Amino acid sequence: MPKRVLSIQSHVVSGYVGNKAAVFPLQLLGFDVDQVNSVQFSNHTGYGAWEGEVLQGSQLLKLVDGMEENGILSDGTGHILTGYIGSESFLRAVVTVVRKMKADNPQIRYVCDPVLGDIGRFYVPEQLVKIYKEEVIPFANVLTPNQFEVEQLTGIKIENSVDQARRACGILHDIMGTLNSMVLITSIVFSENEDSLGIFASKRHPGSEGGPSYEDEQLIVYIPKLPGQFTGTGDICAALWLALTADMDEMQNKNNESSLKQKLEQLAGTMNAIVQRTHQSSVIKLQKEGISSLDAKDEATRKKIVRSREMKLIQSAGDILNPPSTRFQAVRVSER
C-alpha cells in the first residue's frame, strides 16, 4: 500500500489537535500527507474562546477537483484519514470524496475517526450520528471512536464489562460490512477500574473452513489514567494506528498469524509516553505558576491549565519512532 495519506480534519495555529496532531507522527513514520483543514482555528475549543474559519463542503470538493485535475489523487494515495467534521454538508462532501476515490482505487484504505464528542457531551450536531452510521462508516476499513462515540453509534452503554465493548465492536463491524475491518476504541474507562484507561482493538477475519463466515479477534490493553483532560489524544491515536497497521494484512498473509497484539502494545506504549510527558510538563509549569488545582473556576487560571496540557508531541518523536511497548501487555478478550 503506498505510504501517502489524504488527511481531512481540523487545524489549529497553536497546539496539537486534528491535522496538527496527526501529520507530524505520520510524516515521522515515513508517510507523505496531503492535508485538508476542515477548520482553521487559532487554538482548540477547549480554551473556551477561539477565532478562525470553517471550510465549506463545496470548498472541499473544489480542492479535491484541483488535485484530481493535476493527477495528485491518483498518484499513489494509499490511505484516507478523516477526523473532526463539524457540519452535515461537509460530512456529505467527505462521503463524496471517499466514494469517488474508492471507486477509482478499491485498495485505498479509509481510516475514519468519527469525532462526535467525549465525556458525555457532543462536539458536533447530533444529527451527524445518523450520517456516520448510514453513509460514512460503510466505506471505512478502520474505525477509531472513543467510548462516548461507540455508545452513540451502537446504542450500547459501555460501563463495567468488556463484553459490552465486544458487542459494540461487533455492531460496528457489521455496519462496515467487510472482512478484515478493524475497530479501535481509543479510550474506555470501566466503572470498576477508573484509574486505568483501556484501549480495545477488534479485527474481523475471514472464518475458517466449515465454521462461521467470520471471526473477531479482540484484545484490550490498559495504561494508567492520569488526572485532568488531554485534548488531541484521539487524533494522535488514529494517526499512529493508521501507520502501525498499514501493512498488517500483508504481513499476516505471509506469516499466517495476526500481529494485532504487537501493534496494540506498541500503540499503548507510545500513547502513554506522550501523555505522561505532557502531564509531567504540565505539573512543573503549573507549580511555577502557583496553581495547585485542576478545577480552577476563574477563566484566566483555567486557560493556563489548558495551555499547560497541550500535547508534547514534538518532544515525543523518539517514542513515536521506537514505541516502548514492553510495559503494557495486551490480553485477548476471550482469555479474560
C-alpha positions as CSV (number, residue, x, y, z in Angstrom):
1,M,0.0,0.0,0.0
2,P,1.5,3.4,-1.0
3,K,2.6,5.4,2.0
4,R,0.6,8.5,1.1
5,V,-2.3,9.8,3.1
6,L,-5.1,12.3,2.3
7,S,-6.0,13.7,5.8
8,I,-9.2,15.7,6.2
9,Q,-9.7,17.2,9.7
10,S,-9.3,20.3,11.8
11,H,-6.3,22.6,12.1
12,V,-5.1,24.9,14.9
13,V,-2.5,27.6,14.7
14,S,-1.3,26.8,18.2
15,G,-1.4,23.4,19.9
16,Y,-1.8,19.9,18.7
17,V,-5.3,18.6,17.6
18,G,-6.6,17.5,14.3
19,N,-4.1,17.7,11.5
20,K,-1.6,19.4,13.8
21,A,-1.7,16.2,15.9
22,A,-1.8,13.7,13.0
23,V,0.5,14.9,10.3
24,F,3.8,15.0,12.4
25,P,3.7,11.4,13.5
26,L,2.6,10.2,10.1
27,Q,5.5,12.0,8.4
28,L,7.9,10.9,11.1
29,L,6.9,7.3,10.3
30,G,7.5,7.8,6.6
31,F,4.2,8.8,5.2
32,D,3.6,11.7,2.8
33,V,0.5,13.6,3.9
34,D,-1.8,15.8,1.8
35,Q,-3.9,17.7,4.3
36,V,-7.2,19.4,4.0
37,N,-8.2,21.5,7.1
38,S,-11.9,21.3,7.8
39,V,-11.5,24.3,10.1
40,Q,-8.6,26.6,10.8
41,F,-8.8,28.0,14.4
42,S,-6.4,29.9,16.5
43,N,-6.5,27.2,19.1
44,H,-8.7,24.2,20.1
45,T,-12.1,24.9,21.5
46,G,-11.3,23.7,25.0
47,Y,-9.9,27.1,25.8
48,G,-13.4,28.5,25.6
49,A,-12.5,31.2,23.1
50,W,-11.1,30.9,19.6
51,E,-11.1,32.6,16.2
52,G,-10.9,31.2,12.7
53,E,-12.7,29.9,9.7
54,V,-14.7,26.9,8.7
55,L,-14.2,25.2,5.3
56,Q,-17.5,24.5,3.5
57,G,-18.3,21.3,1.7
58,S,-18.2,23.0,-1.7
59,Q,-14.7,24.3,-1.0
60,L,-13.5,20.8,-0.1
61,L,-14.8,19.5,-3.4
62,K,-13.0,22.3,-5.3
63,L,-9.8,21.5,-3.6
64,V,-10.1,17.8,-4.5
65,D,-11.1,18.7,-8.1
66,G,-7.8,20.7,-8.3
67,M,-5.8,17.8,-7.0
68,E,-7.5,15.4,-9.4
69,E,-7.0,17.7,-12.4
70,N,-3.3,17.6,-11.8
71,G,-3.1,13.8,-11.2
72,I,-2.3,14.2,-7.5
73,L,-5.0,12.0,-6.1
74,S,-4.3,9.1,-8.4
75,D,-0.5,9.4,-7.8
76,G,-0.1,6.8,-5.1
77,T,-2.6,7.8,-2.4
78,G,-3.0,4.7,-0.3
79,H,-4.9,6.0,2.7
80,I,-7.7,8.4,3.6
81,L,-7.9,9.7,7.2
82,T,-10.8,11.8,8.5
83,G,-11.3,13.4,11.9
84,Y,-13.3,16.4,13.1
85,I,-16.0,17.4,10.7
86,G,-18.5,19.9,12.2
87,S,-21.4,20.1,9.7
88,E,-23.7,17.9,7.8
89,S,-22.8,19.5,4.4
90,F,-19.1,19.0,4.9
91,L,-19.5,15.4,6.1
92,R,-21.6,14.6,3.0
93,A,-18.8,16.2,0.9
94,V,-16.3,13.9,2.6
95,V,-18.6,10.9,1.6
96,T,-18.5,12.1,-2.0
97,V,-14.7,12.3,-2.0
98,V,-14.2,8.9,-0.3
99,R,-16.7,7.2,-2.6
100,K,-15.0,8.5,-5.7
101,M,-11.5,7.6,-4.5
102,K,-12.6,4.1,-3.6
103,A,-14.3,3.7,-7.0
104,D,-11.1,4.7,-8.7
105,N,-9.0,2.5,-6.5
106,P,-10.7,-0.1,-4.3
107,Q,-7.5,-0.8,-2.5
108,I,-7.4,2.6,-0.8
109,R,-7.7,2.2,3.0
110,Y,-10.1,4.6,4.7
111,V,-9.4,5.3,8.4
112,C,-12.4,7.1,9.9
113,D,-12.2,8.8,13.3
114,P,-15.9,9.6,13.8
115,V,-15.4,12.6,16.0
116,L,-18.7,13.2,17.8
117,G,-17.8,14.2,21.4
118,D,-16.4,12.8,24.6
119,I,-17.1,12.5,28.3
120,G,-20.9,12.7,27.8
121,R,-21.2,15.7,25.5
122,F,-21.3,16.3,21.8
123,Y,-18.8,18.5,19.9
124,V,-20.9,18.4,16.7
125,P,-24.6,18.4,15.8
126,E,-26.2,15.2,17.0
127,Q,-27.7,14.5,13.5
128,L,-24.2,13.6,12.3
129,V,-24.5,10.3,14.2
130,K,-27.1,9.0,11.7
131,I,-25.0,10.2,8.7
132,Y,-21.9,8.4,10.1
133,K,-23.9,5.2,10.6
134,E,-25.7,5.2,7.3
135,E,-23.3,6.9,4.8
136,V,-19.8,7.1,6.2
137,I,-18.9,4.0,8.2
138,P,-19.9,1.6,5.4
139,F,-16.9,2.9,3.4
140,A,-14.5,2.6,6.3
141,N,-11.8,0.0,6.6
142,V,-10.7,1.2,10.1
143,L,-12.8,3.0,12.7
144,T,-11.2,4.7,15.7
145,P,-14.0,6.0,18.0
146,N,-13.7,6.8,21.7
147,Q,-16.1,5.3,24.3
148,F,-18.7,8.1,24.0
149,E,-18.7,7.8,20.2
150,V,-19.1,4.0,20.3
151,E,-22.1,4.4,22.6
152,Q,-23.7,6.9,20.3
153,L,-23.1,4.8,17.2
154,T,-24.2,1.5,18.6
155,G,-26.7,2.3,21.4
156,I,-24.7,0.1,23.8
157,K,-23.6,1.7,27.0
158,I,-20.1,0.6,28.0
159,E,-20.0,0.8,31.8
160,N,-18.5,-2.1,33.7
161,S,-18.0,-5.0,31.3
162,V,-15.6,-5.7,28.5
163,D,-18.4,-7.8,26.9
164,Q,-20.2,-4.5,26.2
165,A,-17.2,-3.3,24.2
166,R,-17.1,-6.7,22.4
167,R,-20.8,-6.5,21.4
168,A,-20.4,-2.8,20.3
169,C,-17.5,-3.6,18.1
170,G,-19.5,-6.4,16.5
171,I,-22.2,-4.0,15.6
172,L,-19.6,-1.6,14.1
173,H,-18.0,-4.4,12.1
174,D,-21.5,-5.3,10.7
175,I,-22.1,-1.7,9.6
176,M,-18.6,-1.6,8.0
177,G,-19.7,-4.8,6.2
178,T,-16.2,-6.0,5.1
179,L,-13.9,-8.7,6.3
180,N,-10.5,-7.5,7.6
181,S,-12.2,-4.4,9.0
182,M,-10.8,-3.0,12.3
183,V,-12.3,-1.1,15.2
184,L,-10.1,0.6,17.7
185,I,-11.8,2.1,20.8
186,T,-9.2,4.6,21.7
187,S,-10.2,5.0,25.3
188,I,-12.5,3.2,27.7
189,V,-12.9,3.8,31.4
190,F,-14.8,1.0,33.2
191,S,-16.6,2.0,36.4
192,E,-14.9,-0.7,38.5
193,N,-11.4,0.4,37.4
194,E,-11.4,4.2,37.0
195,D,-7.6,4.5,37.5
196,S,-6.9,2.7,34.2
197,L,-7.7,3.6,30.6
198,G,-8.5,0.7,28.2
199,I,-7.6,0.6,24.5
200,F,-9.7,-2.0,22.8
201,A,-8.9,-3.4,19.3
202,S,-11.1,-5.7,17.2
203,K,-10.3,-7.2,13.8
204,R,-12.7,-9.2,11.8
205,H,-11.0,-12.1,10.0
206,P,-12.5,-14.5,7.4
207,G,-13.8,-17.6,9.2
208,S,-12.2,-21.0,9.0
209,E,-13.5,-23.6,6.5
210,G,-16.6,-25.2,7.8
211,G,-17.1,-22.7,10.5
212,P,-18.7,-19.2,10.8
213,S,-18.1,-16.8,7.9
214,Y,-16.0,-14.5,10.1
215,E,-14.1,-14.5,13.4
216,D,-13.5,-11.3,15.5
217,E,-10.1,-11.1,17.1
218,Q,-10.4,-8.8,20.1
219,L,-7.8,-7.6,22.6
220,I,-7.6,-4.9,25.3
221,V,-4.6,-3.2,26.9
222,Y,-4.6,-0.9,29.9
223,I,-2.5,2.2,30.6
224,P,-2.6,4.5,33.6
225,K,-5.3,7.2,33.5
226,L,-3.8,10.5,34.5
227,P,-5.8,13.3,36.2
228,G,-7.4,16.0,34.1
229,Q,-8.2,16.2,30.4
230,F,-5.8,16.0,27.4
231,T,-7.0,17.3,24.1
232,G,-5.8,15.7,20.9
233,T,-5.1,12.2,22.1
234,G,-7.7,10.7,19.8
235,D,-6.3,12.4,16.8
236,I,-2.7,11.2,17.6
237,C,-4.1,7.7,18.3
238,A,-5.9,7.4,14.9
239,A,-2.8,8.6,13.0
240,L,-0.5,6.1,14.9
241,W,-2.9,3.3,14.3
242,L,-3.1,4.1,10.6
243,A,0.7,3.9,10.4
244,L,1.2,0.8,12.7
245,T,-1.4,-1.3,10.9
246,A,-0.8,-0.1,7.3
247,D,0.9,-3.3,6.2
248,M,-0.7,-5.7,8.8
249,D,-2.8,-7.6,6.3
250,E,0.1,-8.2,4.0
251,M,2.3,-9.4,7.0
252,Q,-0.5,-11.7,8.2
253,N,-0.8,-13.3,4.7
254,K,2.9,-14.0,4.6
255,N,3.2,-15.3,8.2
256,N,-0.3,-16.8,8.6
257,E,-0.7,-15.2,12.0
258,S,-2.1,-11.9,13.3
259,S,0.2,-9.1,14.6
260,L,-2.7,-7.3,16.3
261,K,-1.4,-7.9,19.8
262,Q,2.0,-6.4,19.0
263,K,0.6,-3.4,17.2
264,L,-1.8,-2.6,20.1
265,E,1.1,-2.9,22.7
266,Q,3.2,-0.5,20.5
267,L,0.3,2.0,20.4
268,A,-0.2,1.8,24.1
269,G,3.5,2.4,24.8
270,T,3.7,5.4,22.6
271,M,0.4,7.0,23.7
272,N,1.3,6.5,27.4
273,A,4.7,8.1,26.8
274,I,3.2,11.1,25.1
275,V,0.6,11.7,27.7
276,Q,3.0,11.1,30.6
277,R,5.4,13.6,29.2
278,T,2.6,16.1,28.7
279,H,1.4,15.5,32.3
280,Q,4.8,15.9,33.8
281,S,5.5,19.1,31.9
282,S,2.1,20.5,33.0
283,V,2.7,19.7,36.6
284,I,6.0,21.6,36.5
285,K,4.6,24.6,34.7
286,L,1.6,24.9,37.0
287,Q,3.7,24.6,40.1
288,K,5.8,27.6,38.8
289,E,2.5,29.5,38.3
290,G,1.4,28.6,41.8
291,I,-1.6,26.6,40.5
292,S,-2.3,23.6,42.7
293,S,-5.8,22.5,41.5
294,L,-7.1,21.4,38.0
295,D,-10.6,22.6,39.0
296,A,-9.9,26.3,38.9
297,K,-13.0,28.4,38.5
298,D,-11.6,31.7,37.2
299,E,-11.2,31.9,33.5
300,A,-7.6,33.1,33.4
301,T,-6.4,30.3,35.6
302,R,-8.4,27.7,33.7
303,K,-6.8,28.8,30.4
304,K,-3.4,28.5,31.9
305,I,-4.2,24.9,32.8
306,V,-5.5,24.1,29.3
307,R,-2.4,25.7,27.8
308,S,-0.1,23.7,30.1
309,R,-1.7,20.4,28.8
310,E,-1.1,20.9,25.1
311,M,0.4,17.6,23.9
312,K,4.2,17.3,24.0
313,L,4.2,15.8,20.5
314,I,7.5,17.0,19.1
315,Q,9.3,16.1,22.3
316,S,7.9,12.5,21.9
317,A,9.4,11.9,18.4
318,G,11.7,9.1,19.9
319,D,8.7,7.3,21.4
320,I,6.8,7.5,18.1
321,L,9.7,6.1,16.1
322,N,10.5,3.4,18.7
323,P,7.4,2.5,20.7
324,P,8.2,1.5,24.3
325,S,5.8,-1.4,24.1
326,T,7.2,-3.9,26.7
327,R,5.5,-2.4,29.7
328,F,1.9,-2.9,28.6
329,Q,0.6,-6.4,27.7
330,A,-2.5,-6.7,25.5
331,V,-4.8,-9.5,26.6
332,R,-7.2,-11.4,24.3
333,V,-10.7,-10.7,25.5
334,S,-11.6,-14.4,25.4
335,E,-8.8,-15.1,27.9
336,R,-10.1,-12.7,30.5
